[in-house]
Amino acid sequence: MRKVLALALILGSSAALAQDKPPPTVGGKPLVQIKPKEAAAPKEPKAKPQSVAVRMQACLEIDDETKERLNCYDAIFPPKPKARVPAPKAVTDCPAFKEEDGRLKCFNSFAEKLPKPPK
């Protein structure tokens, strides 16, 4: 009798385990399994954004009176040509020059006056 009862319990419990149950939920939403991050190559730290002065001084390393140097300055201060341009008081006035040579000379005049940053 004990063997029959034990056999019935084993079959009954295995049948209960084999039933398809919906996945457990919390607040009506299914649980999410978190997967471990893949072992990726270490990423290089992002460089700090450089100040305007440092970027302008970097432009001074490009050959003078060239289109490349002007493009470097224009990347920092996009050109915004105006019909009449007063004498520039700040580097932010340089993009107002229509002529490329005028813009380049304006940027050079301010970039050369900047103190060298500490290294």
Protein Blocks (a to p, Z undefined) as FASTA:
>chain_A
ZZmmmmmmmmmmmmmmmpccddddeehiacddddddddddddddddddddfklmmmmmmm
pcghifklmmmmmmmmccdddfbdcddfbfklmmmpmblklmmmmmmmmmmmpccddZZ
